[in-house]
Amino acid sequence: MKITKLICFFLLLTVCTQAQHKGNYNQDISRRNITTGNAIVYGQSPKHITQNLNPSSTIIIDVRALQNVKASTYTAIFNVSQIGKTAETTNQLMNARISNIKQELAFKGISEKDIAIDVISFVPVYEVEVTKKLFSKTYTEVPKGFELQQNIHIKFTKTQQFENILTACAKNEIYNLVKVDYFIENIAEVYKNLQTKLLALIADKKDYYNLLGFKLDDYNAIIADQKYCYFPKDFYQHYQAYNSISFQALNKDKGITEVKKQTSYYYQPLSYEKYDIVINPSILEPVVQIGMEIKLHFTPKPKEQKAKPIVKTEIKHKYYVISPDGNIDIKELNTNI
């Protein structure tokens, strides 16, 4: 009995250990409302589809390359709104908040030249004032203050600095993060590197077909190519956790109250499934994904047809002379003399 329990314990431990690294990504138990469309439904195995090969006289070489590139610089944009009774007061309050952010970030290695201010709007704020009369009420809009909106652009070079930026903004009651932009300084070099890799791969594939007996010099070729660049902001997926049972309610023998499920986001980069070459495949943080594809179609050249010999038809005429006396002695007239 002890041996049986021990075996069951080890089997359970093995199953739990194997599931440690899987997480909640593909589990329908915790991701019933998943919206990615690529997740595996719980209880079903992934489908491996093998396409049937259809031989053709056209040879197609389709190669794709992808390179994961870490951004050279980042720009975080925060929106901040400030109200005040007068235009001067509003502007002073706004400047004080921004000045505090600049001072705090200066200690974290982000200088003032890396911070830019974009003024969005500066407008008066109105309120409705009710004037009571004997038989009626009058509603009049009167100015009560001013509202100033600005966007703060903060450039940084290391992802670790973003936490310091968030802290500095939060201390000054700035919580509205608009977006984070990624920039690459040497994108032309990245495309050049991808092109070199693809050309080498195409040369290998040509050698492969030549070994099979297909000389591509005897084929006409047409080409199509493209390049693209994707940024992390386009590849964040979201889902809601399915498990929301309150154990406290069970212990107190009360009804179960459903709570609002938190929406979780995660970075889902391009899959490497359809790529022949992937440069820097292992990534730790969101990156810019730059790709290139080249497609070649080779069709056999039409064979040259041999010219048929020209047959000339020669007609030889014969002439005869008959004597006028009625003699039937017919002589052939020789015209070749």
Solvent accessible surface area in square Angstrom, and as a share of the most:
residue,aa,sasa,rsa
1,M,172,0.77
2,K,174,0.74
3,I,126,0.64
4,T,79,0.46
5,K,124,0.52
6,L,97,0.48
7,I,96,0.49
8,C,74,0.45
9,F,115,0.48
10,F,111,0.46
11,L,112,0.56
12,L,113,0.56
13,L,89,0.44
14,T,66,0.39
15,V,94,0.54
16,C,62,0.37
17,T,74,0.43
18,Q,135,0.60
19,A,55,0.43
20,Q,126,0.56
21,H,176,0.79
22,K,106,0.45
23,G,44,0.42
24,N,85,0.43
25,Y,72,0.27
26,N,37,0.19
27,Q,39,0.17
28,D,36,0.18
29,I,99,0.50
30,S,19,0.12
31,R,3,0.01
32,R,121,0.44
33,N,68,0.35
34,I,45,0.23
35,T,80,0.46
36,T,21,0.12
37,G,73,0.70
38,N,119,0.61
39,A,25,0.20
40,I,69,0.35
41,V,84,0.48
42,Y,121,0.46
43,G,76,0.73
44,Q,119,0.53
45,S,90,0.58
46,P,72,0.45
47,K,175,0.74
48,H,164,0.73
49,I,147,0.75
50,T,124,0.72
51,Q,153,0.68
52,N,134,0.69
53,L,166,0.82
54,N,128,0.66
55,P,135,0.85
56,S,84,0.54
57,S,80,0.51
58,T,41,0.24
59,I,16,0.08
60,I,91,0.46
61,I,3,0.01
62,D,49,0.25
63,V,0,0.00
64,R,71,0.26
65,A,0,0.00
66,L,0,0.00
67,Q,21,0.09
68,N,4,0.02
69,V,18,0.10
70,K,117,0.50
71,A,7,0.06
72,S,42,0.27
73,T,24,0.14
74,Y,3,0.01
75,T,20,0.12
76,A,0,0.00
77,I,14,0.07
78,F,3,0.01
79,N,29,0.15
80,V,4,0.02
81,S,51,0.33
82,Q,23,0.10
83,I,114,0.58
84,G,15,0.14
85,K,171,0.73
86,T,69,0.40
87,A,37,0.29
88,E,119,0.54
89,T,55,0.32
90,T,0,0.00
91,N,64,0.33
92,Q,106,0.47
93,L,77,0.38
94,M,0,0.00
95,N,76,0.39
96,A,52,0.40
97,R,40,0.15
98,I,11,0.06
99,S,47,0.31
100,N,65,0.34
101,I,1,0.00
102,K,48,0.20
103,Q,109,0.49
104,E,54,0.24
105,L,0,0.00
106,A,60,0.47
107,F,177,0.74
108,K,106,0.45
109,G,63,0.60
110,I,4,0.02
111,S,45,0.29
112,E,111,0.50
113,K,181,0.77
114,D,33,0.17
115,I,16,0.08
116,A,57,0.44
117,I,65,0.33
118,D,63,0.33
119,V,90,0.52
120,I,86,0.44
121,S,37,0.24
122,F,90,0.37
123,V,71,0.41
124,P,52,0.33
125,V,54,0.31
126,Y,112,0.43
127,E,94,0.42
128,V,91,0.52
129,E,82,0.37
130,V,69,0.40
131,T,60,0.35
132,K,153,0.65
133,K,128,0.54
134,L,153,0.76
135,F,187,0.78
136,S,63,0.41
137,K,114,0.48
138,T,54,0.31
139,Y,144,0.55
140,T,61,0.36
141,E,118,0.53
142,V,33,0.19
143,P,89,0.56
144,K,103,0.44
145,G,8,0.07
146,F,63,0.26
147,E,47,0.21
148,L,5,0.03
149,Q,53,0.24
150,Q,12,0.06
151,N,25,0.13
152,I,0,0.00
153,H,52,0.23
154,I,0,0.00
155,K,87,0.37
156,F,8,0.03
157,T,72,0.42
158,K,124,0.53
159,T,49,0.28
160,Q,135,0.60
161,Q,29,0.13
162,F,45,0.19
163,E,125,0.56
164,N,49,0.25
165,I,0,0.00
166,L,75,0.37
167,T,66,0.39
168,A,2,0.02
169,C,0,0.00
170,A,46,0.36
171,K,139,0.59
172,N,16,0.08
173,E,120,0.54
174,I,5,0.02
175,Y,156,0.59
176,N,82,0.42
177,L,68,0.34
178,V,76,0.44
179,K,91,0.38
180,V,35,0.20
181,D,28,0.15
182,Y,38,0.14
183,F,101,0.42
184,I,28,0.14
185,E,143,0.64
186,N,69,0.35
187,I,62,0.31
188,A,75,0.58
189,E,116,0.52
190,V,7,0.04
191,Y,33,0.13
192,K,125,0.53
193,N,51,0.26
194,L,0,0.00
195,Q,70,0.31
196,T,76,0.44
197,K,88,0.37
198,L,0,0.00
199,L,96,0.48
200,A,58,0.45
201,L,41,0.21
202,I,12,0.06
203,A,50,0.39
204,D,86,0.45
205,K,63,0.27
206,K,72,0.31
207,D,81,0.42
208,Y,121,0.46
209,Y,47,0.18
210,N,71,0.36
211,L,156,0.78
212,L,98,0.49
213,G,59,0.57
214,F,93,0.39
215,K,137,0.58
216,L,15,0.08
217,D,125,0.65
218,D,82,0.42
219,Y,32,0.12
220,N,70,0.36
221,A,61,0.47
222,I,120,0.61
223,I,114,0.58
224,A,64,0.49
225,D,103,0.53
226,Q,99,0.44
227,K,124,0.52
228,Y,44,0.17
229,C,37,0.22
230,Y,85,0.32
231,F,67,0.28
232,P,1,0.01
233,K,121,0.51
234,D,87,0.45
235,F,33,0.14
236,Y,100,0.38
237,Q,52,0.23
238,H,73,0.32
239,Y,38,0.14
240,Q,60,0.27
241,A,41,0.32
242,Y,95,0.36
243,N,104,0.53
244,S,25,0.16
245,I,95,0.48
246,S,37,0.24
247,F,141,0.59
248,Q,117,0.52
249,A,15,0.12
250,L,90,0.45
251,N,129,0.66
252,K,112,0.48
253,D,133,0.69
254,K,131,0.56
255,G,62,0.59
256,I,95,0.48
257,T,95,0.55
258,E,134,0.60
259,V,88,0.50
260,K,196,0.83
261,K,53,0.22
262,Q,140,0.62
263,T,50,0.29
264,S,35,0.22
265,Y,144,0.55
266,Y,43,0.16
267,Y,44,0.17
268,Q,54,0.24
269,P,32,0.20
270,L,41,0.21
271,S,73,0.47
272,Y,72,0.27
273,E,147,0.66
274,K,144,0.61
275,Y,39,0.15
276,D,77,0.40
277,I,36,0.18
278,V,38,0.22
279,I,32,0.16
280,N,83,0.43
281,P,71,0.45
282,S,106,0.68
283,I,54,0.27
284,L,181,0.90
285,E,42,0.19
286,P,37,0.23
287,V,10,0.06
288,V,0,0.00
289,Q,2,0.01
290,I,0,0.00
291,G,0,0.00
292,M,20,0.09
293,E,19,0.08
294,I,13,0.07
295,K,74,0.31
296,L,19,0.10
297,H,57,0.25
298,F,10,0.04
299,T,56,0.33
300,P,64,0.41
301,K,99,0.42
302,P,115,0.72
303,K,188,0.80
304,E,172,0.77
305,Q,175,0.78
306,K,191,0.81
307,A,100,0.77
308,K,178,0.75
309,P,120,0.76
310,I,154,0.78
311,V,130,0.75
312,K,181,0.77
313,T,120,0.70
314,E,141,0.63
315,I,128,0.65
316,K,167,0.71
317,H,126,0.56
318,K,138,0.58
319,Y,111,0.42
320,Y,124,0.47
321,V,85,0.49
322,I,114,0.58
323,S,36,0.23
324,P,142,0.90
325,D,115,0.59
326,G,57,0.55
327,N,76,0.39
328,I,155,0.79
329,D,79,0.41
330,I,96,0.49
331,K,137,0.58
332,E,100,0.45
333,L,91,0.45
334,N,86,0.44
335,T,78,0.45
336,N,143,0.73
337,I,183,0.93
